[in-house]
């Protein structure tokens, strides 16, 4: 049986990380209806300079300079 797995674009993830920066990861995950583990995976990915948690490609740090967690 296949799992119903949602897919989020990088823009949504970036906005979610920014929201987490403002109100905290736990509260942001609850407000967006995503798993807390997913939120913290995205936060970690953005900290490491990856626009997506499942991509190994690094983006320029300047593009993420306003994302501080």
N, C-alpha and C positions, 0 to 999 in steps of 0.2 A: 504494500500500500504506500503510495507516494505521500510525502508530507506537503502540507500547504505552507510553502515558505514565501514570505513577502520579499520583494526586492525594492530597495530604496536607491534613488540616484544620489550622486555625490553632493548636489546642491542641498538636498534634504538633510543629508548627514552633516554637512557643514553648518547648516542652521541649527540642527539639533545640538551639535557640540557648542555652538555659541550660546544657546539657551542654557545648556548645562553649566557653562561658565558663569552665567548670570544667577541662576537659581539653584544650582547643584545637580549632579548627575541623576540622583535618585528621583528627585521631584520632576526633572525634565522627562525622564523615561516614563513616569506615571502620566504626565500631562499628554505626552505624544502617543501613549498606548503601545510602547515597545518594551521589550525585556530590559531589565537593568544591566544584564551582562552584555547585551548588544550595545547599549549606550556606552558602557565603559570600554568596549572593544573599539568603538569609533573614536572615543576620546584618545585612547592610546595610539591609534593609527594616525590621527591628526598631529599628535605630539611628535611622532616619528617622521612626520612629513609625507605620509601616504594619504592621498585623498580618499581612498577607500580601504576598508579593513581587509579586503580580499585581494588587493593589488600589491604587487611588489615594486611597482614603479614609484619613484620619489618625485614629488613636485617641488618647485622652487619654494624655499622657506619664506621668501618675501610674500608669496601669495597667502600664506597662513600666518603672517606676522601678528594679526589681530586676534588669533585664537590662542588664548593662554588659559591653561587649566591647572 
